[in-house]
Amino acid sequence: MKLSERIKPISYLKANAAEVIAKLAEHQQPMIITVNGEAKAVLQDIDSYEEMQEAIAMLRIVQMGQKDIREGNTIPLEEAMRRVRDGSLD
């Protein structure tokens, strides 16, 4: 679906809500809703939204790991493995 087909005024959404929701699920591409010609909201299907939230969560985990590395909050692999085997993860 072209970007121009995914930009709709709020009046279109009001008049065609069921169709819009069906298209969101079918194409899995967001729709941009305008008010007075300005983009004001983005609608997306639930599966795409959940995927995006999972991706954001993974990026946050990576970011936290990079911060730990920068700050020197790391231990050698052998030490980590020993702690896992011993059950002493503190």
ZAFI-709200 format. One line per field, with one value per residue: residue number from 1; residue in three letters; z, y, x of N, C-alpha, C in turn. Coordinates in Angstrom, 2 decimals. Example, Ala and Ser with C-alpha at 12.3 -4.5 7.8 and 13.67 -1.06 7.14 Angstrom:
% residues 2
i = (1; 2)
aa = (ALA; SER)
n_Z = (7.80; 7.08)
n_Y = (-5.69; -2.25)
n_X = (13.19; 12.85)
ca_Z = (7.80; 7.14)
ca_Y = (-4.50; -1.06)
ca_X = (12.30; 13.67)
c_Z = (7.80; 7.87)
c_Y = (-3.30; 0.03)
c_X = (13.20; 12.90)
This chain:
% residues 90
i = (1; 2; 3; 4; 5; 6; 7; 8; 9; 10; 11; 12; 13; 14; 15; 16; 17; 18; 19; 20; 21; 22; 23; 24; 25; 26; 27; 28; 29; 30; 31; 32; 33; 34; 35; 36; 37; 38; 39; 40; 41; 42; 43; 44; 45; 46; 47; 48; 49; 50; 51; 52; 53; 54; 55; 56; 57; 58; 59; 60; 61; 62; 63; 64; 65; 66; 67; 68; 69; 70; 71; 72; 73; 74; 75; 76; 77; 78; 79; 80; 81; 82; 83; 84; 85; 86; 87; 88; 89; 90)
aa = (MET; LYS; LEU; SER; GLU; ARG; ILE; LYS; PRO; ILE; SER; TYR; LEU; LYS; ALA; ASN; ALA; ALA; GLU; VAL; ILE; ALA; LYS; LEU; ALA; GLU; HIS; GLN; GLN; PRO; MET; ILE; ILE; THR; VAL; ASN; GLY; GLU; ALA; LYS; ALA; VAL; LEU; GLN; ASP; ILE; ASP; SER; TYR; GLU; GLU; MET; GLN; GLU; ALA; ILE; ALA; MET; LEU; ARG; ILE; VAL; GLN; MET; GLY; GLN; LYS; ASP; ILE; ARG; GLU; GLY; ASN; THR; ILE; PRO; LEU; GLU; GLU; ALA; MET; ARG; ARG; VAL; ARG; ASP; GLY; SER; LEU; ASP)
n_Z = (0.00; -0.86; 0.58; 0.35; 0.29; 2.85; 4.40; 5.93; 6.49; 9.62; 9.39; 7.48; 8.90; 10.89; 9.35; 8.20; 9.97; 10.52; 8.07; 7.93; 10.12; 9.28; 7.02; 8.24; 9.64; 7.50; 5.81; 7.55; 7.97; 9.19; 9.62; 8.95; 10.57; 9.89; 11.05; 10.20; 8.04; 9.13; 10.33; 12.99; 14.40; 14.64; 13.50; 14.08; 13.46; 15.95; 16.05; 14.76; 16.47; 18.88; 18.05; 17.60; 20.21; 21.47; 20.06; 20.85; 23.58; 23.45; 22.37; 24.48; 26.39; 25.15; 25.14; 27.91; 28.45; 26.97; 28.38; 30.85; 30.01; 29.23; 31.73; 33.06; 34.42; 34.36; 34.18; 33.74; 31.36; 32.28; 35.06; 35.23; 34.28; 36.27; 38.46; 37.61; 37.54; 40.26; 41.39; 42.48; 41.74; 42.48)
n_Y = (-1.17; 2.18; 5.10; 7.42; 6.35; 5.59; 7.77; 9.48; 11.59; 12.45; 12.36; 10.40; 8.14; 8.12; 7.59; 5.16; 3.17; 0.33; -0.74; 0.45; -0.74; -3.40; -3.20; -2.41; -4.73; -6.50; -5.43; -4.77; -2.32; 0.94; 3.53; 6.93; 9.53; 12.51; 15.83; 18.65; 18.77; 18.26; 15.83; 13.84; 11.46; 7.98; 4.91; 1.43; -2.14; -4.68; -6.85; -5.87; -3.76; -5.12; -6.53; -4.36; -3.34; -5.47; -5.39; -2.90; -3.41; -5.31; -3.71; -1.95; -3.68; -4.35; -1.79; -1.38; -3.36; -2.41; -0.08; -1.17; -2.38; -0.12; 1.10; -0.70; -2.79; -5.70; -9.23; -11.83; -14.47; -17.08; -16.77; -16.02; -18.34; -20.14; -19.08; -19.51; -22.31; -22.84; -21.67; -19.19; -16.32; -13.71)
n_X = (0.84; 0.58; 2.15; 0.61; -1.94; -2.26; -2.66; -5.13; -7.99; -9.52; -12.26; -12.67; -11.86; -13.84; -16.11; -15.52; -14.61; -14.65; -13.75; -11.21; -9.92; -9.93; -8.26; -5.90; -5.20; -4.94; -2.91; -0.89; 0.38; 0.91; -1.60; -1.95; -3.54; -5.16; -5.89; -7.49; -5.73; -3.23; -0.94; -1.90; -2.24; -1.36; -2.43; -2.32; -2.21; -2.78; -0.95; 1.36; 1.90; 2.50; 4.79; 6.50; 6.70; 8.03; 10.45; 11.40; 11.75; 13.82; 15.86; 16.22; 17.29; 19.70; 20.85; 21.13; 23.02; 25.20; 25.71; 26.50; 28.89; 30.40; 30.67; 32.16; 31.00; 31.23; 32.00; 34.43; 33.75; 34.23; 33.95; 31.28; 30.03; 30.82; 29.44; 26.81; 26.72; 27.20; 25.03; 25.15; 24.38; 24.72)
ca_Z = (0.00; -0.96; 1.72; 0.12; 0.60; 4.29; 5.07; 5.82; 7.46; 10.71; 8.91; 6.81; 9.97; 11.52; 8.44; 7.69; 11.03; 10.35; 6.90; 8.30; 10.99; 8.44; 6.19; 9.12; 9.90; 6.25; 5.25; 8.65; 7.81; 9.95; 8.92; 9.54; 10.62; 9.90; 11.52; 9.52; 7.15; 9.86; 10.91; 14.44; 15.06; 13.84; 13.88; 13.57; 13.93; 17.23; 15.89; 14.47; 17.69; 19.81; 17.52; 17.84; 21.65; 21.75; 19.50; 21.74; 24.81; 23.15; 22.22; 25.83; 27.02; 24.52; 25.64; 29.30; 28.39; 26.50; 29.50; 31.79; 29.45; 29.34; 33.14; 33.61; 35.24; 33.69; 34.74; 32.71; 31.06; 33.17; 36.36; 35.07; 34.18; 37.60; 39.29; 37.16; 38.03; 41.74; 41.84; 43.19; 40.68; 43.05)
ca_Y = (0.00; 3.42; 6.01; 8.33; 5.63; 5.36; 9.05; 9.73; 12.55; 11.84; 12.11; 9.09; 7.14; 8.08; 7.01; 3.85; 2.55; -1.12; -0.97; 0.86; -1.79; -4.58; -2.92; -2.43; -6.13; -7.14; -4.92; -4.60; -1.05; 1.95; 4.56; 8.25; 10.25; 13.95; 16.73; 19.93; 18.65; 17.97; 14.50; 13.91; 10.15; 6.81; 3.68; 0.22; -3.37; -5.12; -7.70; -4.99; -3.02; -6.02; -6.74; -3.14; -3.27; -6.47; -4.89; -1.82; -4.04; -5.89; -2.61; -1.44; -4.65; -4.14; -0.51; -1.58; -4.13; -1.52; 0.81; -1.95; -2.55; 1.18; 1.39; -1.74; -3.71; -6.99; -10.23; -12.78; -15.55; -18.23; -16.44; -16.06; -19.75; -20.74; -18.60; -20.19; -23.70; -22.86; -21.07; -17.92; -15.30; -12.35)
ca_X = (0.00; 1.35; 2.03; -0.52; -3.17; -2.28; -2.91; -6.57; -8.53; -10.28; -13.63; -12.65; -11.83; -15.16; -17.09; -15.10; -13.79; -14.53; -12.90; -9.85; -9.37; -9.68; -7.09; -4.72; -4.86; -4.56; -1.65; 0.07; 1.08; 0.17; -2.36; -1.76; -4.80; -4.94; -6.94; -7.26; -4.58; -1.99; -0.85; -2.14; -2.25; -0.99; -3.15; -1.69; -2.82; -2.25; 0.23; 2.50; 2.18; 3.18; 6.15; 7.27; 6.99; 9.06; 11.71; 11.84; 12.24; 15.13; 16.81; 16.51; 18.19; 21.02; 21.35; 21.58; 24.26; 26.27; 26.03; 27.30; 30.23; 31.09; 30.93; 33.02; 30.21; 31.27; 32.90; 34.85; 32.80; 34.47; 33.37; 29.82; 29.65; 30.99; 28.33; 25.59; 26.81; 27.12; 23.78; 25.44; 24.33; 24.86)
c_Z = (0.00; 0.27; 1.55; 0.43; 2.10; 5.09; 4.84; 6.85; 8.51; 10.29; 8.20; 7.86; 10.61; 10.65; 8.05; 8.71; 10.82; 9.18; 7.22; 9.15; 10.19; 7.59; 7.02; 9.36; 8.64; 5.77; 6.28; 8.42; 8.52; 9.04; 9.68; 9.44; 10.74; 10.48; 10.95; 8.70; 7.82; 10.44; 12.43; 15.15; 14.08; 14.39; 13.31; 14.15; 15.18; 17.08; 15.62; 15.72; 18.69; 19.35; 17.80; 19.32; 22.04; 21.25; 20.38; 23.03; 24.60; 23.01; 23.57; 26.56; 26.46; 25.05; 27.08; 29.33; 27.95; 27.61; 30.54; 31.31; 29.59; 30.78; 33.81; 34.52; 34.56; 34.47; 33.60; 32.55; 32.02; 34.54; 36.29; 35.03; 35.53; 38.50; 38.90; 37.68; 39.53; 42.26; 42.60; 42.18; 41.21; 42.77)
c_Y = (1.24; 4.29; 6.93; 7.66; 5.39; 6.65; 9.39; 10.77; 11.82; 11.56; 10.77; 7.97; 7.00; 7.35; 5.57; 3.06; 1.05; -1.46; -0.64; -0.23; -3.05; -4.39; -2.93; -3.86; -6.81; -6.73; -4.78; -3.40; 0.02; 2.92; 5.87; 8.99; 11.74; 14.67; 18.10; 19.90; 18.36; 16.56; 14.61; 12.57; 9.08; 5.63; 2.49; -1.01; -3.86; -5.99; -6.87; -4.21; -3.89; -6.32; -5.55; -3.03; -4.27; -6.00; -3.78; -2.39; -4.64; -4.80; -2.02; -2.38; -4.49; -2.85; -0.64; -2.35; -3.27; -0.55; 0.08; -2.13; -1.25; 1.48; 0.32; -2.72; -5.06; -7.95; -11.17; -13.92; -16.72; -18.01; -16.52; -17.50; -20.45; -20.34; -19.30; -21.62; -23.79; -22.32; -19.79; -16.79; -13.90; -11.76)
c_X = (0.89; 1.14; 0.83; -1.86; -3.33; -2.48; -4.38; -6.99; -9.37; -11.72; -13.73; -12.66; -13.20; -16.18; -16.78; -14.28; -13.60; -13.62; -11.44; -9.21; -9.06; -8.43; -5.80; -4.26; -4.34; -3.17; -0.53; 0.98; 0.26; -0.58; -2.17; -3.08; -4.50; -6.16; -6.59; -5.98; -3.26; -2.04; -0.97; -2.06; -1.82; -1.77; -2.41; -2.37; -2.09; -1.00; 1.48; 2.90; 2.95; 4.60; 7.04; 7.64; 8.07; 10.43; 12.27; 12.41; 13.63; 16.20; 17.18; 17.48; 19.60; 21.65; 21.86; 22.89; 25.43; 26.69; 26.88; 28.73; 31.02; 31.52; 31.79; 32.29; 30.11; 32.17; 33.30; 33.83; 32.97; 33.85; 31.85; 29.34; 29.78; 29.83; 27.02; 25.58; 26.63; 25.79; 23.98; 25.53; 24.48; 26.21)
